[in-house]
Amino acid sequence: MYIAMNRFRILPSKEEEFITLWKNRDSHLNQVEGFKSFNLLKGKINSDYTLYVSHSKWESENHFLNWTKSSAFKKAHKNAGKNKHIYLGHPEFEGFVILDL
């Protein structure tokens, strides 16, 4: 299994706009082979930003990488540049392989 996460630093007073974007977004993930689940997490709030993390679970890293090269990925991210005004910097990606212990 594989976890893909993006950290978003959202400017003060833009949190509701960010959440609305995610609520109304058609991610096209349910039609993608290997996709398991998705969560949007809210983290710490400080004077500069509120931290949010997108968290998706995949059957494997290869399934995730295949999605990033797919038409579904392009559709899901087609309007990403229109919302730069709510972010403090670019999203930060982190990927993790789930270990069988």
C-alpha positions in Angstrom: 0.0 0.0 0.0 1.0 3.6 -0.6 0.0 6.9 1.0 0.3 10.1 -1.0 0.0 13.4 0.9 0.1 17.1 -0.1 0.6 19.8 2.5 -1.2 23.0 1.8 -0.6 26.3 3.8 -3.8 28.3 3.5 -3.8 32.0 4.1 -5.9 33.3 7.0 -9.5 34.0 6.1 -9.2 31.7 3.0 -9.9 28.4 4.9 -13.6 28.2 3.9 -12.8 28.9 0.3 -10.2 26.1 0.3 -12.6 23.6 1.9 -15.4 24.6 -0.6 -13.0 23.9 -3.5 -12.3 20.4 -2.2 -16.0 19.7 -1.5 -17.0 20.7 -5.0 -14.0 19.2 -6.8 -14.5 16.2 -9.1 -11.3 14.3 -8.4 -12.1 11.5 -10.8 -10.4 9.2 -8.3 -13.2 6.6 -8.0 -12.6 5.6 -11.6 -8.8 5.1 -11.1 -7.4 1.6 -10.7 -5.6 1.1 -7.4 -7.3 4.0 -5.6 -8.5 3.1 -2.1 -9.5 6.2 -0.1 -9.1 10.0 0.3 -9.2 12.3 3.3 -8.6 16.0 3.8 -7.0 16.8 7.1 -6.9 20.1 9.0 -3.8 20.8 11.1 -2.4 23.6 13.2 -3.6 27.2 12.8 -1.0 30.0 13.3 -0.9 33.7 12.4 0.5 33.0 8.9 -1.5 30.1 7.7 -3.7 27.0 8.5 -2.2 23.7 7.5 -4.3 21.2 5.5 -3.1 17.8 4.2 -4.7 15.8 1.4 -4.2 12.1 2.2 -4.9 9.4 -0.4 -4.3 5.7 -0.1 -3.4 3.5 -3.1 -2.8 -0.2 -3.7 0.8 0.6 -4.6 3.2 3.5 -5.5 2.9 2.4 -9.2 -0.9 2.8 -9.1 -0.4 6.4 -7.7 2.3 7.2 -10.3 0.1 5.9 -13.1 -2.7 8.2 -11.9 -0.4 11.2 -12.0 0.1 10.5 -15.7 -3.6 9.9 -16.5 -6.3 12.0 -18.1 -8.2 11.7 -14.8 -5.3 13.5 -13.0 -5.3 16.2 -15.7 -9.1 16.7 -15.3 -8.8 16.9 -11.5 -6.1 19.5 -11.6 -7.2 21.6 -14.6 -8.2 24.6 -12.5 -5.4 24.4 -9.8 -3.7 27.6 -10.9 -6.8 29.7 -10.6 -6.7 29.5 -6.8 -3.1 30.7 -6.0 -4.5 33.6 -4.0 -5.5 31.3 -1.1 -2.1 29.5 -0.7 1.1 30.5 1.1 3.5 28.9 -1.3 3.2 25.6 -3.3 1.8 22.4 -2.0 4.4 20.1 -0.6 4.2 16.4 -1.6 5.2 13.5 0.5 4.8 9.8 -0.4 5.0 6.8 1.9 5.1 3.0 1.4 3.1 1.2 4.1 5.3 -1.4 5.7 4.0 -4.9 6.6 5.2 -5.4 10.1 
